[in-house]
Amino acid sequence: MNIIYRNLFAKLRSDNFDTRETLEPMSAFKMQKLMGLMKNIADMPAGEVKLNNSMLNTRFKRMQQRAATQHTTSRETIYLVRIIISNLNATLTHDIPVLVATGLFMGLRGAAQSLGIEMSDNLLRMSQILTDTAFAFLPALVCWSTMNRFGGTPVIGIVLGLMLVAPQLPNAYAIAAGDAVPLSMDILGIPIPVVGYQGSVLPALVLGIFAARLQKWFKTFVPDIIDLIVTPFLTLFVSMLLGLLIIGPIMHTLEIGIFGAVRAFLELPYGIGGFIVGGVHQVIVVFGVHHVFNALEVQLLASTGLDPFNAIITGAIVAQGGAAVAVAARTHDAKKRALYISSAVPAFLGITEPAIFGINLRFMKPFIYGLVGGACAGAIAGFLHLAGTGMGITVLPGTLLYLDHLPEYILVNAVGFGVAFGLTFTFFRPEE
C-alpha cells in the first residue's frame, strides 16, 4: 500500500474513530491526490452509494449490510470501495456533451445529403470540421477524461490520445475502405501492423488507465528536481509503445476476425445471421472496430448492387436509441431527462455513440435490452432478405435506400425500437 492510501486510512480513522494519528510526510502533489480522495468520500455519503448495474448494486448493498454487523470488517474497506466506484462511474462523463452535439450535427448532415441538398466544397469542408472532429479524435477525449479521473496529468492524456490518431499513421477509415494499408514494424523478427485509431474507445481507455498508474509509479522514485521533465517523457514513451505495438495489433487482428465472421453470419438461413449480427453489432461499436464493416459493405455493393448488412445494423442502431428513450421516460430528474433525450436523438440519425456511452452502457441493462431489440430486428431483416441500395446512412436518413421496400424497412425499425423500449421501460429502474 502506497503512502497516499496509508495516510488516507489514517485520516479516516482519525475522523471517524476520534484517534490521534500523524500523517506521514509526503509531497504537495500526493497531498492533493489525498484531498481528492477525501472529496470523493464527502460527495458520496454512507448509505447513498449506488452502482449503475442493478445486479451489482444489490450485491454491494448486501456486502455493506454484512460488513456493518461483522467485527472483522474494516470500515475503511467500505470507504475504499466507494472511492473506486466513484472513479469508475465518472470516467467518460466529461465527453458526453460534445459527443451529443457533434453526433447530432453529423446525422443532420447525412440527412441533408440524402435528400439531395447540394453543398459547395467549402461548406462541406466546414461541416466536416464541425461534425467529424470529435469522433476522429475520440481517443484524445477518452485519454484526457481517463487520465483526469485516475489521477494522472490530463494534458498527458490529451497528447497520448492524439498520438493514437497522428497523421503519420495510416487512417483507420482509409484502411477499412481499402485506400491505405497498415505500417509494418519488425519486433524481434515478428511483423507487427501499426495503424491509427480514429473513432476507437477501448485502446484509449486502457492506455489512459495504464498511463495514469505509470505516471504515479514514476513519481515515487523520480527526484522532484527532474520530475517535470523525466516523468511526462517516460509516461508518454512507454504508453505510446504499448498502444501502438501491443493493443494496436490485437485490435487489428480482432477487426480481421470480425470481418470474416460477419460475412459468414450473413449467409446463414432463416434470419439466423441477421439475429446474430444485429445482436452483437453495437458491442463491436463499443470496442471501436466497427469501421471495418465499411469494406464489407463496399464489397457487397460492388458484387451484388445491394447491402443487406445496412438493413441489419439499422435495427441494431434504432434499438439502442429506443432503450435510451425509455431511460429518459423513466427518469424523473428534468436535467437528466433532457441530457438523455439529447443523447438519444443522434441514434435515430444513425449515430449511437452518444446514446451508448452517455446512457445505455452506464446503466448496462438498457444496453443489453438494446442488443435484444437489435437481434430481433436483425432477424426480421435477414428473414425478409431486406437490403439497401447504398451504404453509410441508417434509420431515418436511410429510408431513401429502401424506397422500393419501405414497409419492410419500417417494420424492421419498429421492431428494433419497440422491443428495446418495451424491455427497458418495463424492467429498468434508473438509480436517481
URNOR-V960220 format. One record per pair of residues at least 4 apart in sequence whose C-alpha atoms are under 8 Angstrom apart, sorted by the first residue. I is the first residue (numbers start at 1). J is the second residue. Records with the same first field share a line. If there is no record, write none. Layout:
I->J, J
This chain:
1->5, 6
2->6
3->7, 24, 26
4->8, 30, 31, 33, 34
5->9, 34
6->10
7->11, 23, 24, 34
8->12, 34, 37, 38
9->13, 76
10->14, 21, 22, 23
11->15, 21, 23
12->16, 17, 76
13->17, 18, 19, 76
14->18, 19, 20, 21
15->19
26->30, 31
27->31
28->32
29->33
30->34
31->35
32->36
33->37, 151
34->38
35->39
36->40
37->41, 83
38->42
39->43
40->44, 83, 86
41->45, 79, 82, 83
44->48, 49, 82, 86
45->49
49->82
50->57, 431
51->56, 57, 85, 89
52->57, 89, 362, 363, 364, 431
53->57, 362, 363, 364, 365
54->58, 363, 365
55->59
56->60
57->61
58->62
59->63
60->64
61->65
62->66
63->67
64->68, 78
65->69
66->70
67->71, 73, 74, 75
68->73
73->77
74->78
75->79
76->80
77->81
78->82
79->83
80->84
81->85
82->86
83->87
84->88
85->89
86->90
87->91, 149, 150
89->362
90->94, 149
91->145, 146, 149
92->96, 142, 145, 146, 357, 358
93->145, 358
94->145
95->99, 141, 142, 145
96->100, 343, 354, 357, 358
97->101
98->102, 134
99->103, 134, 135, 353, 354
100->104, 342, 343, 346, 354
101->105
102->106, 130, 131, 132, 134, 135
103->107, 131, 346, 351, 353, 354
104->108, 345, 346, 349, 351
105->109, 130, 131
106->110, 131, 132, 351
107->111, 346, 349, 350, 351
108->112, 349
109->113, 127
110->114, 349, 393, 397
111->115, 349, 396, 397
112->116, 117
113->117, 118
114->397, 398, 400
115->400
119->123, 124
120->124
121->125
122->126
123->127
124->128
125->129
126->130
127->131
128->132, 133
129->133
131->135
132->136
133->137
134->138, 141
135->198, 199
136->165, 198, 199
137->141, 161, 162, 165, 198, 199
138->142, 161, 198, 199, 200, 201
139->143, 161, 162, 164, 165, 197, 198, 199, 200, 201, 203, 204, 205
140->144, 157, 158, 159, 160, 161, 162, 164, 204
141->145, 158, 161
142->146, 161, 201, 204, 205, 208
143->147, 154, 157, 158, 160, 161, 204, 205, 207, 208
144->148, 154, 155, 156, 157, 158, 161, 208
145->149, 154, 157
146->150, 157, 205, 208, 209
147->151, 152, 153, 154, 156, 157, 208, 209, 211, 212
148->152, 153, 154, 157
150->209, 212, 213
151->212, 213, 216
152->156, 157, 211, 212, 213, 215, 216
153->157, 212
154->158
155->159
156->160, 232, 236
157->161, 208, 211
158->162
159->163
160->164, 236, 239, 240
161->165, 204
162->166
163->240
164->196, 197, 198, 204, 240, 243, 244
165->169, 171, 196, 197, 198
166->196
167->171
169->183, 194, 195, 196
170->174, 175, 180, 181, 182, 183, 194, 195, 196
171->175, 180, 195, 196, 197, 198
172->176, 195, 196, 197, 198, 291
173->177, 198, 291, 292
174->178, 179, 180
175->179, 180, 181, 182
176->291, 292, 293, 294, 295
177->292, 294, 295, 298
178->295
182->193, 194, 195
183->193, 194, 195
184->191, 192, 193, 194
185->190, 191, 192, 193, 194
186->190, 191, 192
187->191, 192
192->245, 249
193->245, 248, 249, 252
194->244, 245, 248, 249
195->244, 248
197->203
199->288
200->204, 287, 288, 289
201->205, 286, 287, 288
202->206, 286, 287, 288
203->207, 243, 247, 248
204->208
205->209
206->210
207->211, 239, 242, 243
208->212
209->213
210->214, 239
211->215, 235, 236, 239
212->216
213->217
214->218, 235
215->219, 231, 232, 235
216->220
217->221
218->222, 231, 235
219->223, 227, 231
222->226, 227, 230, 231
223->227
224->228
226->230
227->231, 232
228->232
229->233
230->234
231->235
232->236
233->237
234->238
235->239
236->240
237->241
238->242
239->243
240->244
241->245, 246
242->246, 247
243->247, 248
244->248, 249
245->249
246->250
247->251
248->252
249->253
250->254
251->255, 289
252->256
253->257
254->258, 289
255->259, 289, 290, 292
256->260, 292
257->261
258->262
259->263, 292, 293, 296
260->264
261->265
262->266, 277
263->267, 296
264->268, 273
265->272, 273, 274, 276, 277
266->273, 274, 277, 309, 382
267->273
268->272, 273
269->273, 383
270->379, 382, 383
271->275, 378, 379, 380, 381, 382, 383, 384
272->276, 379, 382, 383
273->277, 379, 382
274->278, 312, 375, 377, 378, 379, 380, 381, 382, 383
275->279, 374, 375, 376, 377, 378, 379, 380, 382
276->280, 375, 378, 379
277->281, 312, 313, 375, 378
278->282, 312, 313, 315, 316, 371, 374, 375, 376, 377, 378, 379
279->316, 371, 372, 373, 374, 375, 376, 378
280->284, 371, 375
281->285, 290, 313, 316
282->286, 316, 317, 371
283->287
284->288, 289, 290
285->289, 290, 353
286->353, 356
292->296
293->297
294->298
295->299
296->300
297->301, 307, 309, 310, 391
298->302, 391
299->303
300->304, 305, 306, 307
301->305, 306, 307, 389, 390
305->389
306->387, 388, 389, 390
307->311, 387, 388, 389, 390, 391
308->312, 382, 385, 386, 387, 388
309->313, 387
310->314, 387, 388, 391, 392, 394
311->315, 378, 381, 386, 387, 388, 394, 409, 412
312->316, 374, 377, 378, 379, 381, 382
313->317, 374, 378, 394
314->318, 350, 394, 395, 413
315->319, 373, 374, 375, 377, 378, 395, 412, 413, 415, 416, 417
316->320, 370, 371, 373, 374, 375, 377, 378, 416
317->321, 347, 348, 350, 351, 352, 374, 394, 395
318->322, 347, 348, 350, 374, 395, 413, 416, 417
319->323, 370, 371, 373, 374, 413, 416, 417, 418, 419, 420, 421
320->324, 347, 352, 355, 356, 360, 366, 367, 370, 371, 373, 374, 417, 420
321->325, 344, 345, 347, 348, 352, 355, 370, 417
322->326, 344, 370, 416, 417, 418, 420, 421
323->327, 360, 366, 367, 369, 370, 417, 420, 421, 423, 424, 425
324->328, 340, 341, 343, 344, 355, 359, 360, 366, 421
325->329, 340, 341, 344, 421
326->330, 421, 422, 424, 425
327->331, 340, 359, 366, 424, 425, 428, 430
328->336, 337, 338, 340, 341
329->337, 425
330->425, 429, 430
331->336, 337, 430, 432
332->337
333->337, 432
334->338
335->339
336->340
337->341
338->342
339->343
340->344, 355, 358, 359
341->345
342->346
343->347, 354, 355, 358, 359
344->348, 352, 354, 355
345->349
346->350, 351, 352, 354, 355
347->351, 352, 353, 354, 355
348->395, 396
349->393, 394, 395, 396, 397
350->393, 394, 395, 396, 397
352->356
353->357, 358
354->358, 359
355->359, 360
356->360, 361, 362, 367
357->361, 362
358->362
359->363, 366
360->364, 365, 366, 367
361->365, 366, 367
363->367, 430
364->368
365->369, 424, 428
366->370, 420, 424, 428
367->371
368->372
369->373, 419, 420, 423, 424
370->374, 416, 419, 420, 421
371->375, 420
372->376, 419, 420
373->377, 415, 416, 417, 418, 419, 420
374->378, 416, 420
375->379, 416
376->380, 415, 416, 419
377->381, 412, 413, 415, 416
378->382, 412
379->383
380->384, 412
381->385, 386, 387, 408, 409, 412
382->386
384->408
386->405, 408, 409
387->402
388->401, 402
389->401, 402
390->401
393->397, 398
394->398, 399
395->399, 413
398->402
399->403, 406, 409
402->406, 409
405->409
406->410
407->411
408->412
409->413
410->414
411->415
412->416
413->417
414->418
415->419
416->420
417->421
418->422
419->423
420->424
421->425
422->426
423->427, 428
424->428
425->429
